[in-house]
Every structure is written in structure tokens, then in C-alpha cells.
């Protein structure tokens, strides 16, 4: 199970994260809103969900809590700007490889 759910309302940012994760061999499902992320969690089998700091209509920590209730086995990572993309990808790889995320 190396599927990652990427939540981001800004398509260019979401696509940049998706490309970086796919380059590392991950299967990536995209969600353009918190509501879409909740729908995807029900139908998916994810290792990690990546949530942006800023969301419309909810907070990143609220969505994180909701996803954890629905699927407690999924790691959730909240990220800021995409200039932290390398660090974010390394964290997801560490989770996949069984290394504690820093």
C-alpha cells in the first residue's frame, strides 16, 4: 500500500506534489477540497494523506482530525508552501520505508 492522498485547492501546487510523489513510485489520488478528501478516504486504501495549511471552509487540523477518525491507520501530514516539497517527499518516503517521520 503506497497510495497517497494529496489535498490542495490550488491545482498547480497539487500537481507539483503529485509529480514529485509519482517520481518516487507512489500511486497518488488528488482531492481539490476537504469534502473531496473525505469522500476519497472512504473509497481508498492510503498510506499517507497530505493536507495544506490553508483550506476553504475548514482548518487543516480539523480535516486532519476527521481523516484520523475515519482511518486511524493513515499518517497525515500538514504542509505549508511547496518550497518545502523535498522535505515533504522525504517524510512520505520515510513513512513508506518504515522509518519514523521527522
Backbone torsions as a table, in degrees:
resi	resn	phi	psi	omega
1	UNK	NA	99.1	177.0
2	UNK	-124.8	41.2	177.7
3	UNK	-92.3	140.5	-179.6
4	UNK	-124.9	134.8	173.9
5	UNK	-98.2	121.4	179.1
6	UNK	-109.4	116.7	179.5
7	UNK	-105.9	123.9	175.3
8	UNK	-166.8	129.8	-178.9
9	UNK	-75.8	-20.9	-178.4
10	UNK	-94.5	111.3	-171.6
11	UNK	-60.0	-39.4	-178.5
12	UNK	-65.4	-38.9	177.3
13	UNK	-67.8	-43.6	179.7
14	UNK	-60.2	-45.6	-178.4
15	UNK	-64.0	-35.8	178.5
16	UNK	-64.6	-42.6	177.8
17	UNK	-65.4	-44.4	-179.7
18	UNK	-58.0	-48.1	-179.6
19	UNK	-59.4	-43.7	-178.6
20	UNK	-64.3	-40.3	179.7
21	UNK	-71.8	-39.6	177.8
22	UNK	-63.1	-34.5	177.7
23	UNK	-63.6	-22.9	177.5
24	UNK	-93.8	4.9	175.5
25	UNK	93.5	9.4	-179.9
26	UNK	-83.8	146.9	166.7
27	UNK	-86.8	128.6	-173.9
28	UNK	-122.4	132.3	173.2
29	UNK	-111.5	135.4	-177.4
30	UNK	-103.6	144.7	172.9
31	UNK	-133.7	128.8	-177.1
32	UNK	-93.8	3.4	179.0
33	UNK	-157.0	166.3	176.5
34	UNK	-63.4	-41.3	-180.0
35	UNK	-62.3	-41.5	178.2
36	UNK	-66.0	-36.9	177.8
37	UNK	-61.2	-42.3	179.0
38	UNK	-62.6	-42.6	178.1
39	UNK	-62.8	-41.7	-178.7
40	UNK	-66.6	-37.0	179.9
41	UNK	-59.9	-39.7	-179.9
42	UNK	-61.6	-36.3	-174.5
43	UNK	-98.3	-1.3	-172.5
44	UNK	-115.4	174.2	177.7
45	UNK	-130.6	88.1	-169.4
46	UNK	-105.7	147.2	172.5
47	UNK	-86.1	-42.9	-174.3
48	UNK	-141.6	145.7	168.4
49	UNK	-118.9	129.6	179.6
50	UNK	-107.2	123.7	-173.6
51	UNK	-120.9	134.7	177.6
52	UNK	-76.6	159.6	178.1
53	UNK	-62.4	-40.2	-176.3
54	UNK	-108.0	129.3	177.3
55	UNK	-136.6	149.3	175.9
56	UNK	-83.5	129.5	173.0
57	UNK	85.4	-7.0	178.2
58	UNK	-159.1	173.2	175.4
59	UNK	-104.0	159.5	179.1
60	UNK	-62.9	-37.4	-179.9
61	UNK	-70.8	-32.3	175.8
62	UNK	-65.9	-45.1	178.0
63	UNK	-63.6	-41.7	178.3
64	UNK	-58.1	-45.6	179.0
65	UNK	-62.9	-41.0	178.9
66	UNK	-64.3	-44.0	179.4
67	UNK	-65.1	-38.0	178.7
68	UNK	-65.0	-36.4	176.9
69	UNK	-65.9	-41.4	-177.0
70	UNK	-72.6	-38.5	-174.9
71	UNK	-145.2	79.5	-174.7
72	UNK	-62.6	-16.8	-179.9
73	UNK	-78.0	-13.1	-177.3
74	UNK	-84.8	130.2	171.9
75	UNK	-75.4	139.3	176.0
76	UNK	-120.2	133.0	178.8
77	UNK	-121.4	128.9	175.0
78	UNK	-100.0	128.9	-177.8
79	UNK	-123.6	156.7	177.4
80	UNK	-96.6	-122.5	-176.9
81	UNK	-75.0	157.3	-179.8
82	UNK	-71.5	-4.5	174.2
83	UNK	-71.6	-8.2	174.4
84	UNK	-97.8	15.9	-172.8
85	UNK	-59.2	-44.2	-180.0
86	UNK	-59.4	-43.5	178.8
87	UNK	-65.1	-40.4	179.4
88	UNK	-62.5	-46.3	179.7
89	UNK	-63.2	-40.3	177.7
90	UNK	-61.7	-39.1	178.1
91	UNK	-63.5	-43.6	179.9
92	UNK	-64.8	-41.6	177.6
93	UNK	-62.8	-39.6	178.9
94	UNK	-63.7	-39.8	177.5
95	UNK	-63.8	-46.3	178.4
96	UNK	-58.5	-40.5	-175.3
97	UNK	-84.1	1.4	177.2
98	UNK	81.2	16.7	178.1
99	UNK	-98.2	137.8	-179.8
100	UNK	-59.4	131.9	178.9
101	UNK	-70.7	137.2	179.7
102	UNK	-91.2	NA	NA
